[in-house]
């Protein structure tokens, strides 16, 4: 009888402990960094194609070339 009481008490204790709600604290780390400013006139070549047309630009440090071709202008010709 003592063994049966001990076994039931052990099972009841394990059941209570395992069903206990645990609150996990979320650890959120916020890292704030300042955005670095990009140079507007970077050296290199860029090509942009969209439904409005094509834009091509190149910059080699000494000279800068920009070409814009609008799709609206080409359809009218």
N, C-alpha and C positions, 0 to 999 in steps of 0.2 A: 504494500500500500504506500509506503514511503517513497519507493522508487517511482511509482506511477505519479504521485504528486510532484515529485522532483522533475520528471520528464515533462509533465503538463506545464509546470511553472517555467521551465527552460524554453519550451516551444512558444508559450505566451510572451515571454520576454523578448525572444528573437523576432516574433511577429510585430511587436510594438516598436522595436528599434528599427526594423527594416521598413516599416510603413511611415516612419517619421519623415515629414516633409523637410527637405533641405533647401535652404535658400542660398543659391550661388550668387555671389556678388560679381557683377560684370565689371571687368577691369578694362575700361576704355581709355586709351591714351590718345590725346589730341596733340598732334605736332603741327605747330604753325611755322611756316617759313615764308619769307618775303619772296614774291615773284621777281625773278631777275628780268630786267628790262632788255628787250632784244634790240639790237641795232637795226634802225630802219633801212639803212643802205648797206646791206651785207653784200660782200662780193660773191658772185656766182651767177647762175642762170636759172630762171624760173619760167615754167610754161603752165598756163591755166586754160583749160578747155571747158566751156559750159554751153548751155543752150543759147546764151546771149552772144556767144562768139569765142574768140581766142585772144589771149593776152600773153605776150612774150616779152620778157625783160632780161637784160644782161648787165652786169656791172663788174668791171675789172679794176676798179679803184680809181683810174684816171678818167674813164668815160663811162657813161651810162646810156643804154639804148632801151626804149620801150616801144613796142608795137602792139596796137589794139585793132582787132578786126571784128566788127560787129556783124552779127548774122542778119540783123534788120537791114543794114545798108546793102548787103550782098543780094538779098531777095528782091529788092527794089530795082536792081540794075537789069 
